[in-house]
């Protein structure tokens, strides 16, 4: 993302890994654009913290509290070293007046955000931990038609990323991943996970969900 030094000097902020950018329920009067790093959006459900989204370079977050003038509905935490641009309502209005194309870009982002939120909620509602981990692979591949045509994919992701997506402890996710490796369902590397048969994993998830529903009805 090409951001001028002057713009960062005026609106830029930096955060270290694990640092809170904003907290759920606090007043929200600004939005953020990531120019470097990764940020996770998390929410508390009862006594459990769930990851709703992982944002990367170019992503916008925190916009709903600014537009609706409501408290933050979730927390934002830096995963890596993060650089962002922070805009309040006045400065953001000035920005879109100077760059009208940004309005269209925001509409596209908001539409995608609504779909992604529903999709990630669907993942979090899967009770079987193995099915939930596998479903993350499917979720990350849904908008890649070529991967489904060849029935395989190489995902530039890690066990930590998977744990963040599905809201499970990293130790449990590592155990599930190693089990899948032993079964020949995935190939695990330091910086990527290779899925040689997407449709087989899709069948596994569907079977586990159906099995869980049958048990619930008994």
VODRENKOL-78026 format. One line per 3 residues: number of its first residue (from 1); their letters; for each residue x, z, y of C-alpha. Coordinates in pm, 1 decimal. Layout:
<atoms>
NUM	a	X:Z:Y | ...
</atoms>
This chain:
<atoms>
1	xxx	0.0:0.0:0.0 | 159.0:-114.4:327.7 | 124.9:172.6:573.5
4	xxx	316.0:169.8:900.2 | 537.7:465.2:978.3 | 345.8:521.0:1303.5
7	xxx	16.2:555.1:1113.2 | 167.5:806.6:871.2 | 325.2:1001.4:1154.8
10	xxx	-18.0:1033.6:1316.1 | -242.9:1091.4:1013.3 | -7.8:1159.1:721.1
13	xxx	16.4:1468.5:500.5 | 229.8:1550.4:197.0 | 150.6:1770.3:-104.2
16	xxx	360.2:1897.7:-394.1 | 254.3:1882.2:-763.3 | -16.4:2140.7:-832.1
19	xxx	-91.6:2197.2:-464.0 | -457.5:2221.1:-360.1 | -559.3:1951.6:-110.6
22	xxx	-908.0:2091.9:-64.3 | -1128.5:2334.3:-254.2 | -1482.1:2306.4:-388.1
25	xxx	-1749.6:2450.8:-153.8 | -1523.7:2464.3:153.1 | -1644.2:2275.9:464.1
28	xxx	-1549.6:1910.5:452.7 | -1477.3:1720.8:772.3 | -1220.0:1460.8:662.2
31	xxx	-1145.5:1197.0:398.7 | -814.8:1098.2:243.3 | -642.6:772.5:147.2
34	xxx	-360.1:801.4:-106.2 | -47.0:606.9:-17.3 | 172.0:762.7:-286.8
37	xxx	115.7:970.8:-600.9 | -175.9:1091.3:-812.7 | -458.4:1333.6:-732.8
40	xxx	-713.5:1485.0:-970.2 | -1067.4:1572.1:-867.2 | -1191.0:1878.8:-1053.9
43	xxx	-1513.1:2079.2:-1065.9 | -1603.9:2417.0:-1212.4 | -1882.2:2415.8:-1472.2
46	xxx	-1955.7:2777.9:-1561.1 | -1614.1:2920.0:-1653.6 | -1458.6:2581.2:-1734.1
49	xxx	-1271.0:2347.7:-1501.5 | -1339.8:1978.8:-1571.0 | -1148.9:1680.1:-1436.9
52	xxx	-1394.6:1431.8:-1285.7 | -1147.6:1169.7:-1169.4 | -781.5:1081.4:-1131.8
55	xxx	-701.6:898.5:-809.4 | -395.2:683.4:-751.0 | -234.1:484.0:-470.6
58	xxx	-492.0:309.3:-253.0 | -780.3:536.7:-358.1 | -1011.8:709.3:-110.4
61	xxx	-1146.9:1056.7:-181.4 | -1329.4:1332.8:3.4 | -1549.6:1081.6:181.6
64	xxx	-1886.3:1221.5:70.5 | -1839.2:1555.1:246.7 | -1748.7:1365.5:563.8
67	xxx	-2043.8:1125.0:544.3 | -2301.2:1386.1:440.7 | -2151.6:1673.3:644.3
70	xxx	-2188.2:1898.0:340.0 | -1943.7:2139.9:171.1 | -1697.8:1988.5:-75.9
73	xxx	-1864.5:1922.9:-412.9 | -1532.6:1938.9:-602.1 | -1166.4:2031.4:-555.8
76	xxx	-872.1:1793.6:-511.4 | -531.7:1885.7:-657.3 | -204.4:1692.6:-639.2
79	xxx	-76.7:1590.2:-983.9 | 251.9:1446.8:-856.0 | 416.3:1446.0:-516.2
82	xxx	145.6:1300.1:-294.8 | 133.3:1132.9:44.5 | -206.0:1077.8:205.0
85	xxx	-362.7:968.7:529.7 | -628.0:1214.5:649.6 | -906.9:1098.2:880.5
88	xxx	-1182.4:1301.2:1042.8 | -1509.8:1138.3:1145.5 | -1386.2:1031.5:1488.6
91	xxx	-1052.5:889.1:1377.8 | -1211.3:714.0:1078.6 | -1473.1:551.6:1302.6
94	xxx	-1192.7:419.3:1521.0 | -1013.0:288.9:1212.6 | -1307.8:86.4:1077.2
97	xxx	-1382.9:-52.0:1425.7 | -1032.3:-194.3:1434.2 | -1049.0:-305.9:1066.9
100	xxx	-1411.9:-413.8:987.9 | -1306.9:-546.0:644.7 | -1263.8:-182.8:547.3
103	xxx	-1643.9:-132.5:558.8 | -1691.6:-387.4:279.3 | -1402.1:-235.5:84.8
106	xxx	-1564.8:106.3:113.7 | -1898.2:-23.6:-17.9 | -1719.0:-166.6:-321.4
109	xxx	-1536.5:162.4:-373.7 | -1856.7:368.0:-344.8 | -2041.2:147.0:-595.9
112	xxx	-1753.8:177.3:-840.8 | -1733.0:552.1:-776.3 | -2098.5:599.3:-873.5
115	xxx	-2048.2:407.9:-1199.2 | -1723.2:589.2:-1280.5 | -1879.2:931.1:-1213.8
118	xxx	-2163.0:858.3:-1456.6 | -1916.6:726.0:-1715.6 | -1690.1:1030.3:-1693.8
121	xxx	-1986.2:1266.0:-1714.0 | -2086.9:1083.5:-2032.4 | -1738.4:1154.0:-2171.6
124	xxx	-1750.3:1523.1:-2077.8 | -2084.4:1559.4:-2257.6 | -1931.2:1451.5:-2591.1
127	xxx	-1904.0:1771.8:-2792.2 | -1657.6:1654.8:-3059.3 | -1301.7:1689.0:-2913.5
130	xxx	-1155.5:1400.0:-3114.2 | -1440.1:1169.4:-3012.2 | -1391.5:1273.6:-2650.1
133	xxx	-1019.9:1188.9:-2657.3 | -1085.0:853.4:-2824.2 | -1361.4:780.1:-2574.5
136	xxx	-1105.5:809.4:-2293.3 | -917.4:512.2:-2446.0 | -1243.4:315.0:-2449.4
139	xxx	-1329.5:423.5:-2095.0 | -991.0:311.0:-1960.3 | -1031.5:-26.9:-2132.2
142	xxx	-1395.1:-106.7:-2046.9 | -1308.6:-335.3:-1754.6 | -1038.2:-522.8:-1947.6
145	xxx	-1216.2:-811.3:-2128.8 | -887.2:-954.2:-2258.4 | -812.6:-629.2:-2443.4
148	xxx	-1150.1:-646.1:-2617.9 | -1098.7:-1011.3:-2705.6 | -768.5:-938.4:-2879.3
151	xxx	-901.2:-597.6:-2994.3 | -591.7:-406.1:-2884.8 | -446.9:-256.3:-2568.8
154	xxx	-138.7:-81.2:-2432.4 | -241.1:194.0:-2190.5 | 9.4:314.9:-1932.0
157	xxx	-97.2:675.8:-1974.5 | 27.7:1002.6:-2121.3 | -109.3:1301.0:-2311.5
160	xxx	-130.2:1492.3:-1981.8 | -338.5:1211.8:-1829.9 | -571.4:1208.5:-2132.1
163	xxx	-614.0:1587.4:-2108.1 | -702.5:1553.8:-1739.7 | -957.1:1281.0:-1810.7
166	xxx	-1141.1:1456.8:-2092.7 | -1112.4:1815.5:-1967.7 | -945.0:1955.6:-2281.1
169	xxx	-634.5:2179.1:-2307.2 | -312.8:1978.9:-2337.9 | -222.6:2155.0:-2664.7
172	xxx	-551.7:2046.7:-2822.3 | -511.3:1690.6:-2694.4 | -155.6:1671.3:-2833.1
175	xxx	-281.6:1788.0:-3171.8 | -556.4:1523.0:-3172.9 | -314.7:1249.9:-3064.5
178	xxx	-67.0:1338.5:-3340.9 | -349.8:1328.6:-3593.5 | -450.7:982.3:-3470.1
181	xxx	-87.4:869.4:-3495.8 | -66.0:988.3:-3858.4 | -387.9:799.9:-3935.1
184	xxx	-242.9:483.9:-3780.4 | -515.2:472.5:-3514.3 | -274.2:479.8:-3217.2
187	xxx	95.9:448.5:-3137.3 | 226.3:719.6:-2904.7 | 517.9:668.0:-2664.4
190	xxx	657.0:869.2:-2373.2 | 486.8:656.0:-2106.8 | 213.7:467.6:-2292.8
193	xxx	-38.1:477.5:-2575.9 | -96.4:165.8:-2784.2 | -438.9:117.6:-2946.0
196	xxx	-411.8:-157.2:-3213.1 | -783.6:-165.5:-3300.8 | -1025.9:-85.4:-3018.4
199	xxx	-1341.2:-167.4:-3213.3 | -1245.0:70.3:-3492.8 | -1207.1:354.7:-3241.4
202	xxx	-1540.4:257.3:-3087.7 | -1704.0:291.6:-3431.1 | -1540.8:632.0:-3481.6
205	xxx	-1683.4:763.1:-3152.0 | -2031.2:628.0:-3226.5 | -2026.8:777.5:-3577.3
208	xxx	-1915.8:1120.9:-3455.6 | -2179.9:1126.7:-3180.2 | -2456.0:1023.7:-3423.7
211	xxx	-2337.4:1283.2:-3675.1 | -2346.1:1556.0:-3409.9 | -2699.1:1457.4:-3308.8
214	xxx	-2819.8:1478.2:-3668.4 | -2671.0:1826.4:-3706.9 | -2838.8:1935.5:-3381.5
217	xx	-3179.3:1823.5:-3506.8 | -3150.6:2015.7:-3834.7
</atoms>
